[in-house]
Amino acid sequence: MEQKCLGRSGLSISRVGLGCVTLGREIDERLSFRLLDHALTNGINLLDTAESYGGGDAQVHRLKTLGISEVREKTDEMHSSEKIIGRWLTSRRCRNRVVIQTKISGHYGRSKIKDSIDASLKRLKTDWIDIYLLHSYSDKSSLAEAVEALDRAVQEGKIRAAGCSNFSSEQIGNALVISGSSRSERFEAVQSIYNLVFREIENDVIPLCLEHNIGVIGYSPLGAGFLTGKYSTRDAIPKGSRFDIKPGHADIYFRPDNFLLLERLRKLSRAVGTPMSRLALAWALSNSDLTSVLIGATSLAHIDNGVIAMGTKFHLSWKRFILGREDQRSALGQEDQIK
């Protein structure tokens, strides 16, 4: 498994990382352990989680935001993702072989960050967190105070690198100005959604991170499963799927232009004899500006698919065809066999 350096942090992470949002939500602990074992065996050392990932957390969120009380998760344990990883780390005694990335949600006051880091450390059963991210931008929190609190956590050895998720380029730039003026530890990692449907970071976030040598970690390369082709209408959403557990995904992806792109991906898949999911992953991994791409998994085959996709050459003509810039005959006229 290829690895790349994460910014200036000194951390080396696998180009394919395992997104652990499914742990305790779509899959139980026994299967979670098998997936974590399989990922590590295949050279995947980056494990991405968050304090808000868990079966119980998903139930509470869905009830609060959608008024749906039906239980769809494998467990109602709060923070089950971090807790399952912690129990797995203790069982396998492999802490030094993995890079743990977790996140804080909500507001980012000084005491909140400290308490959240301590709570995540306890759930993960570890003495340090490798990468600690602000989960999303909060206009109700002081970014300067957050940068200061993260700097202190680095100095205390509780975290090795700080960063953010779902920040705009302007927000990332503001954080860099703050850390530079206060001589604090800066953000070394930026995590953003990146797939065939959502490519906005190509225009601003990626160039900014390249300029400042900040690692970029893409998530949701399959569009929460949309790019696998298994979703067609709201009435045909498979039970237990990502769109079923979190119905809000349909509002984001179920748009006419997205379905047109999906159909071109389907045609390419049939023409070259490769699953849509592997092509979508290969497309994201073909962007060398990304340090790593996170994959979600509910089976060992999903991890295998990610590993194989990393070695798949995604031809430029295929990219043009999927984006509607080239006809199918031109796209498949040369080098149309995946190696």
N, C-alpha and C positions, 0 to 999 in steps of 0.2 A: 504494500500500500504506500503510495507516494505521500510524503509529508512536506509541509511548507512552514516557514517561520511566521509567527503571528506578530506582525509589526516589529517593535523593538523590545518585545517582552522577553525574548529568549526562549519562549515556548515553541515547540514544534508540534503541529497538529496534522492529523490525517486529512487528505483532500476530501474524503467522505466522512462526515460525522454522523453520529446517531442522535436523532431528536427523540427525547424520552417523554414527550407529552402523552404518549399512549399508555405508559406504565401505570396500572391501576385504574385506567379509564377504559380503554378498549380491550386491554389484556390483563390477565391476573398475574400474581407474583411468580408463579411457577414458570409460566411462559416468558415473563419478563427476564427471569434469570437465564433462560435458554438463549434469548435474543442477545443479552449482554455478553454471554459467553461466546456466542457465534461472532458477534461484532469484533470482540477482542482477538479471537483466533484469526480473523481475516484482516487484522492490522488496523482496524478502526479504533483510534484511541481517544477521540473527542466525544464526550457525552454531554449533551445539552439538556438542561432541565430548568426549572423555575420554582419558586416558592408557591406559585399559583397553579402548578400542574398537579392534578390529582382527581380521582373519582369523586370524592366528596366536594372538592372545589368546583368541579364541573356541574354537579347537581345543584349546588347553591347558586352558581352563576345563572344557570338556565331558569331556575325558579324565579330568581330576582328580576331577570331581564325579559323573560318570555312568559312567565307564569306557568311553565310546564313542570309538573311535579313527578312525572313518570321517571322511574329509575332505569337508566340505560347503561350504567357503568358497572365494571366488574367488582368494584369496592366503593364503599362510601367513606373510606379513610381520607382525611384531609391531608394534603401535601404528599400523597402517596408516591409520586414520582421520585422525589428526593429521598423518601424513606426507603423505598424499594432499592434504590441505588446504594444507599447506606448499608442496608442489610446484605446486599450482594458484595460490596467492597469488603465487608467484615468476613463473609463466608469465603471469598476467593483470595483474600489477602493480596490484592493486586493494585493497591493505591498508587504506587509509583509508576505503574504502566499506563495509567489513563490520565486524561486532562479533563477535569470537571468544570463545566461552565453552568452557572445558575444565575438567577435574576431576581431583582426586587421589584414589586409592583406598588402602585399607589403613589403616595407623596414621598419626597426624598429629604426629609428633615435629618439633621445630624443624628439625633437619638434613634430615629426610625431605621436609618441605615445600619447603625451599630447593632441594634436589636435584631434586625432581619438577618444580618450576616451571622450573628451568634446562633440564631435559630436554625439557619440552613446548615451551619457546621455541625450542630447537634443531630439534625435529621440525617445528614450525609455521613455521619460517624467519621469525620475526618478533622485534622488539625488545620487544614488550609483549603481554600478554594482557588483554583487556578485562574479562572476568568469570572469576574463578577460584573453583571450588566444592569443598567437601569432599563427596565423592561419597555418603557415607552416614555415619551416626553410628557412632563407635567408642568403646565403653566401656573399651577398653584404652589409649586415648590421653588426654592432658590437653587439654581444650577450651581452657583458659587459655593453654597453650603454643601451640596452633594459632592462636588469635586473635592472639597476639603475633607469630607468624611471618608471618601474613598481613598484619598491620599493617606489618611491616618491608618486605615485598614491595611494598606500596603506596607506602611512603615512597621506596623505591629505584626506583620507576617500572616495575617488572617487571609489575605488575598494576594495573588501574585500579579494580576493585571486587571485593570478596570476598563469598562467600555459601555456601550449603549446599544439599544435595540429599537428599531422603528423611529429613529431620529431623522429629521431632514438634514440636508447639507448645511443649511444655515445654523441649525441647532448644534450640529457637530462642530462647526466653525466657532461658534460662541464658546463652547466648552474648551476648545483648544486655546482660545484667547485667555480665558480665565485661568487655566492651568499654567499657561506660559507666564502670565503676569504675577501669579502667586508662587511660581516655581514648585507647583504640585505635580504629582504623577498625572500624566495625561491619559486620555483614552487610547488604548492599544488595539481595541477590537470594536467593530461596528457590525451588528447583525441586522440584515434587512431581507424582506421578502424579495425573491427573485425567481421568476419562471417565465415561460413563453407569454403569459398573459400580463404579468407585472414586470416591466423592464425599466421603470423610471430611474432606477439608481445608476443606469449606464450614463445618464446625462449629467449628474452632479455629484452624487455620493461617492461613486467609484473614483472619478477623477480627483476629488478632494482627498480621499484616503490614499491614493497612489502618490499624490504630492507630498503627503506627510508620513508616508510609510506606516499606515494603519491597516491592520488586517481586516478583510471583509469576509463575513460569513453569511452565505445565502441560506435562506430557509424556505420551505414549502416549494421545492422545485417541481412537484407534481400538482401544485395548486390544490392542496388538501384532497387530492385524489381526482380532481376534475380532469386532469390531463391523461388519466388512465382510460378515459372513455366510458366509465361505468355509470356516469350520471347523465340523464337525458331530460327529465322533468322533475318537478317537486313531488309529484305523486308516485315516482318510481325510485325514491331514495332507499337504498338497502338498509335494513335494520342493523344497528351497531356500527355503521360506517361513520366516517368523520362528519359528513353532512347531517347525519342523524343525531349524533352526539351534540353537535354544535350547529343548529339549523341556520345560523346567520351566514354561513359560507355560501348558501344558495343566493343570497342577496348580492353577494360580491361577484360570483362567477357566472350566474345564469343570465347572460346577456347575448343578444344576437351575434355581435362581432366575435365574442369568445367562442361561440359554437361554430362559427365559420372557420376559425383557426383550428379548433378541435377536429373538424372534418378533414382539413388538409393534413393534419398530423395522422389521422386515421388512414388516409390514402397512402401516405408515405410508409406507414407501418406495414400495410399490406404489400406494397410494392417491394420492399426490401426484406420482408419476412422477419421483422423485429418488433417486439411488443411496444406499444405506444409509451408505456411507462419508462422503458429503457431509453427510448429516443428522447423523451422529455428530460430525463436525468442527464443523458449524454450532452444535450444542448446546454444545460446549465453548467456542467463540468467543462465544457469546451471553452468557457470564458476563463482564461488564465489569470485574470485580474482578481478572481475570487480566491481567497486562501483556502476555504473549505465550503462544502455544500452539505447541508443537513438532510438526512432522509428519515422519514418516520417509518415505523415497521410494526406490523402485527403478526408477522410470520418470518421464519428463517429465509424464505424465498425472497422477501423484500430486501433483506440485507444482501443476498447473493446478487440480486438485480442491480443494486447500487455498486457493488464491487465490479461486476461485468461492465456496467455503464462507464465506469472510470476509464476502462481500456478501449472504449468504443470511439472510433474516429468519426466526428460529426462533420460531414462535408459542407462547405459553404453553399453549394447548390441546394442542399437539403434545407438549409436555413432560409434561403431565399424563397423556396417553394412554400414552406410552412407559413412564412410571413406574407405570402401572396405576391411575391415579386418575380416569380419565375414559373413557367408552366411545368407540368409533371414530366413531360418528355425530356426537357432540358435538364431538369433536376436529376434525373436518373440515367442520363445518357453516358455518364462516365463514373468510374470508381463507385459503383452502386452496391458493392458488397461490403458488409461490415466485417471487420477483422477482429 
